Amino acid sequence: MGKRYWRRSMQGVALALLVTGCITTAAFAAPACGQRYPTPQATQAMFDMAIRVERALDGLDGHDVVLLARGGQDLSRYGLKHSHLALAMREPEGTWRVVHLLNRCRTDRSTLYQEGLANFVGESALHSDVRVGVFEPALSHRLHQWLLAPAARARSLHEPRYSMVAYPFGTQYQNSNQWILEVIAAAAMDPGADTRIDRASVQGWLRGNNYQPSRLHLKLHERIGARFFSDHVAVTDHPAGERIGGDYSVVTVESVFDFLQAKSLLQRDFPVPHPPAEPATQESAP
């Protein structure tokens, strides 16, 4: 994919640090974004994890696009292990590049990125595995065509207005996992090259095929914080019943994997474990 259509990472690890720093902080904190650098342990874990994932993907013959999931935002209170989805595509020379949607610095906008595996895993390599979803071959092939430059059809499904809890069946906002799901769904629909496709038609297909989003409960103070203090969280696109009760439908990693498995669009999925932590060394007293 050319630079004209996808923003590549600026300085390798630096972007991963910025992204990871933004999405792992408190969900409703005030916007803040500053450059920082990882510990040597974190840097080593990032590259070790990238190598592990690359080796696993290299062993998948006949598949040029796979689904990846990593940790990041802590969703353990909802019983969710992973928070962020991406599509990994094998380029002609054999390199795997990750395509995904990112919201930087908790603003109300998102951008599509193409970058390396180390940037994708980021500092989640210290505590999270990477879940790999292997698409059914025909779907993998169609996704490859959708993501090849200029990738106009995949890009047309991107809505820059971002909300972390975007309503799965609305087009006002979009979150990271929602764009991935909609691209996969559009490719699964297999519309002809001359067929007009948009987010509304893709969401109609998802609803008709019984996609079930996760339901995440936001407490009253969180809803108030989202309303007045968080640019990256909006709930105005949700039905009134969800806004009143605080149980919001959201596209999550688990809901996407569950849907793809139910529709037999995945051949299999498996975890790539994160590197074991290096044992702490203790210096002897003088």
RACOR-V942180 format. One record per residue. RES is the residue in three letters. PSI is psi in whole degrees, -180 to 180 (999 if undefined). BURIAL is + if it has 9 or more other ideal C-beta (glycine too) atoms within 8 Angstrom, else -. D_CENTER is the distance of its C-alpha to the mean C-alpha in Angstrom with 1 decimal. Layout:
# RACOR-V942180
{{RES & PSI & BURIAL & D_CENTER} {RES & PSI & BURIAL & D_CENTER}}
This chain:
# RACOR-V942180
{{MET & 135 & + & 18.8} {GLY & 162 & - & 21.0} {LYS & -21 & - & 20.6} {ARG & -27 & - & 21.8} {TYR & -24 & + & 18.6} {TRP & 135 & + & 15.7} {ARG & 118 & - & 15.9} {ARG & 160 & - & 16.1} {SER & 145 & + & 15.8} {MET & -48 & - & 19.1} {GLN & 56 & - & 20.3} {GLY & -110 & + & 18.2} {VAL & -32 & + & 17.7} {ALA & -41 & + & 18.5} {LEU & -42 & + & 15.3} {ALA & -38 & + & 13.3} {LEU & -43 & + & 15.8} {LEU & -46 & + & 15.5} {VAL & -49 & + & 11.7} {THR & -41 & + & 12.0} {GLY & -34 & + & 15.2} {CYS & -38 & + & 13.9} {ILE & -8 & + & 11.1} {THR & -3 & + & 13.4} {THR & 176 & + & 16.5} {ALA & 139 & - & 18.0} {ALA & -33 & + & 16.1} {PHE & 27 & + & 19.2} {ALA & 162 & - & 20.7} {ALA & 147 & - & 22.3} {PRO & 135 & + & 20.5} {ALA & 139 & - & 21.0} {CYS & 113 & + & 19.7} {GLY & 150 & - & 21.8} {GLN & 136 & - & 21.7} {ARG & 168 & - & 22.0} {TYR & 147 & - & 22.3} {PRO & 164 & + & 21.4} {THR & 160 & - & 24.2} {PRO & -37 & - & 25.5} {GLN & -44 & + & 24.2} {ALA & -42 & + & 20.6} {THR & -45 & + & 21.0} {GLN & -43 & + & 22.5} {ALA & -39 & + & 19.9} {MET & -48 & + & 17.1} {PHE & -34 & + & 19.2} {ASP & -42 & + & 20.4} {MET & -40 & + & 17.1} {ALA & -41 & + & 16.2} {ILE & -42 & - & 19.5} {ARG & -46 & + & 19.0} {VAL & -43 & + & 15.9} {GLU & -44 & + & 17.7} {ARG & -40 & - & 20.7} {ALA & -41 & + & 19.1} {LEU & -36 & + & 17.6} {ASP & -25 & - & 21.0} {GLY & 0 & - & 22.7} {LEU & 88 & + & 21.0} {ASP & 137 & - & 23.8} {GLY & 8 & - & 23.4} {HIS & 118 & + & 19.6} {ASP & -7 & - & 18.2} {VAL & 131 & + & 14.6} {VAL & 164 & + & 12.6} {LEU & 133 & + & 9.4} {LEU & 147 & + & 7.9} {ALA & 139 & + & 6.6} {ARG & 171 & + & 7.8} {GLY & -178 & + & 9.5} {GLY & -96 & + & 9.8} {GLN & 132 & + & 10.9} {ASP & 108 & - & 13.8} {LEU & 22 & + & 13.8} {SER & -28 & - & 16.7} {ARG & -19 & - & 19.1} {TYR & 5 & + & 17.4} {GLY & 22 & - & 17.6} {LEU & 135 & + & 13.8} {LYS & -42 & - & 13.0} {HIS & 154 & + & 9.3} {SER & -15 & + & 7.0} {HIS & 131 & + & 3.4} {LEU & 153 & + & 2.6} {ALA & 162 & + & 4.5} {LEU & 130 & + & 8.1} {ALA & 130 & + & 10.9} {MET & 134 & + & 14.2} {ARG & 121 & + & 17.6} {GLU & 165 & - & 19.7} {PRO & -35 & - & 23.5} {GLU & -1 & - & 24.6} {GLY & -9 & - & 22.3} {THR & 140 & - & 19.7} {TRP & 127 & + & 16.1} {ARG & 143 & + & 13.8} {VAL & 133 & + & 10.0} {VAL & 125 & + & 8.9} {HIS & 171 & + & 5.9} {LEU & 133 & + & 6.5} {LEU & 143 & + & 7.6} {ASN & 112 & + & 10.3} {ARG & 137 & + & 13.0} {CYS & 24 & + & 15.8} {ARG & 43 & + & 15.1} {THR & -175 & + & 16.7} {ASP & 20 & - & 16.6} {ARG & 154 & - & 15.1} {SER & 164 & + & 11.9} {THR & 149 & + & 12.1} {LEU & 136 & + & 10.7} {TYR & 150 & + & 10.9} {GLN & 126 & + & 12.1} {GLU & 179 & + & 12.9} {GLY & 170 & + & 14.0} {LEU & -36 & + & 12.9} {ALA & -40 & + & 14.5} {ASN & -38 & + & 12.5} {PHE & -49 & + & 9.2} {VAL & -35 & + & 10.7} {GLY & -150 & + & 12.6} {GLU & -2 & + & 14.8} {SER & -17 & + & 12.9} {ALA & -20 & + & 15.1} {LEU & -23 & + & 18.0} {HIS & -10 & - & 17.1} {SER & 143 & + & 14.2} {ASP & 177 & - & 14.2} {VAL & 125 & + & 11.6} {ARG & 131 & + & 11.5} {VAL & 127 & + & 12.3} {GLY & 123 & + & 12.9} {VAL & 112 & + & 15.8} {PHE & 156 & + & 16.3} {GLU & 138 & + & 19.9} {PRO & -42 & + & 21.5} {ALA & -39 & - & 22.3} {LEU & -39 & + & 18.8} {SER & -42 & + & 17.6} {HIS & -44 & + & 20.3} {ARG & -40 & + & 19.6} {LEU & -37 & + & 16.0} {HIS & -41 & + & 17.5} {GLN & -36 & - & 19.8} {TRP & -29 & + & 17.3} {LEU & -12 & + & 15.5} {LEU & 145 & - & 18.7} {ALA & 137 & - & 20.2} {PRO & 2 & - & 20.8} {ALA & 38 & + & 18.0} {ALA & -36 & - & 19.5} {ARG & -41 & + & 18.5} {ALA & -42 & + & 14.8} {ARG & -30 & + & 15.2} {SER & -18 & - & 17.5} {LEU & 3 & + & 14.8} {HIS & 126 & + & 13.1} {GLU & 113 & + & 14.5} {PRO & -22 & - & 14.7} {ARG & 118 & + & 15.9} {TYR & 140 & + & 13.1} {SER & 131 & + & 13.3} {MET & -27 & + & 11.2} {VAL & 40 & + & 13.1} {ALA & 141 & + & 13.5} {TYR & 128 & + & 15.8} {PRO & -23 & + & 14.5} {PHE & 33 & - & 17.8} {GLY & 156 & + & 18.4} {THR & 5 & - & 17.9} {GLN & -40 & + & 18.7} {TYR & 177 & + & 15.3} {GLN & 142 & + & 11.6} {ASN & 178 & + & 8.5} {SER & -47 & + & 4.9} {ASN & -29 & + & 4.7} {GLN & -42 & + & 8.2} {TRP & -43 & + & 8.3} {ILE & -48 & + & 6.9} {LEU & -42 & + & 9.4} {GLU & -36 & + & 12.0} {VAL & -45 & + & 12.1} {ILE & -45 & + & 12.6} {ALA & -41 & + & 15.1} {ALA & -42 & + & 16.9} {ALA & -36 & + & 17.4} {ALA & -32 & + & 18.6} {MET & -26 & + & 21.0} {ASP & 52 & - & 22.4} {PRO & 149 & - & 24.0} {GLY & 162 & - & 26.7} {ALA & -27 & - & 26.3} {ASP & 2 & - & 28.5} {THR & 128 & - & 26.9} {ARG & 132 & - & 25.3} {ILE & 139 & + & 21.9} {ASP & 178 & - & 20.1} {ARG & -37 & + & 17.6} {ALA & -43 & - & 20.5} {SER & -36 & - & 21.6} {VAL & -44 & + & 18.2} {GLN & -33 & + & 17.9} {GLY & -40 & - & 21.5} {TRP & -43 & + & 20.9} {LEU & -44 & + & 18.2} {ARG & -43 & + & 20.7} {GLY & -24 & - & 23.5} {ASN & 18 & - & 21.8} {ASN & 38 & - & 21.3} {TYR & 130 & + & 17.6} {GLN & 107 & - & 17.6} {PRO & 163 & + & 15.0} {SER & 157 & + & 15.1} {ARG & 116 & - & 17.7} {LEU & 127 & + & 17.2} {HIS & 126 & - & 20.5} {LEU & 127 & + & 20.9} {LYS & 163 & - & 24.3} {LEU & -44 & - & 26.7} {HIS & -28 & - & 26.5} {GLU & -39 & + & 22.7} {ARG & -40 & + & 23.2} {ILE & -43 & - & 25.9} {GLY & -40 & + & 23.8} {ALA & -39 & + & 21.0} {ARG & -38 & - & 23.8} {PHE & -20 & - & 25.7} {PHE & -1 & - & 23.8} {SER & 111 & + & 20.1} {ASP & -28 & - & 19.1} {HIS & 6 & + & 15.4} {VAL & 120 & + & 16.2} {ALA & 141 & + & 18.3} {VAL & 6 & + & 19.7} {THR & -15 & - & 22.3} {ASP & -9 & + & 20.6} {HIS & 154 & + & 20.9} {PRO & 155 & - & 24.2} {ALA & -37 & - & 27.0} {GLY & -37 & - & 27.2} {GLU & -39 & + & 23.7} {ARG & -36 & + & 24.5} {ILE & -46 & - & 27.8} {GLY & -22 & - & 26.8} {GLY & 7 & + & 23.6} {ASP & 104 & - & 21.7} {TYR & 134 & + & 18.6} {SER & 129 & + & 16.8} {VAL & 144 & + & 13.0} {VAL & 118 & + & 10.2} {THR & 167 & + & 8.9} {VAL & -50 & + & 7.7} {GLU & -39 & + & 11.5} {SER & -33 & + & 12.6} {VAL & -47 & + & 10.7} {PHE & -42 & + & 12.2} {ASP & -43 & + & 15.4} {PHE & -47 & + & 15.8} {LEU & -37 & + & 15.4} {GLN & -41 & + & 17.8} {ALA & -32 & - & 20.2} {LYS & 7 & - & 20.4} {SER & 36 & - & 21.0} {LEU & -6 & + & 18.2} {LEU & 135 & + & 17.3} {GLN & -41 & - & 20.1} {ARG & 169 & - & 18.8} {ASP & 153 & + & 16.1} {PHE & 156 & - & 16.9} {PRO & 146 & - & 15.9} {VAL & 110 & + & 16.4} {PRO & 148 & - & 18.1} {HIS & 156 & + & 17.8} {PRO & 144 & + & 21.1} {PRO & 145 & - & 23.9} {ALA & 141 & - & 24.8} {GLU & 134 & - & 27.8} {PRO & 139 & - & 30.9} {ALA & 139 & - & 32.1} {THR & 143 & - & 35.4} {GLN & 130 & - & 38.4} {GLU & 139 & - & 41.1} {SER & 147 & - & 44.6} {ALA & 145 & - & 46.8} {PRO & 999 & - & 49.4}}
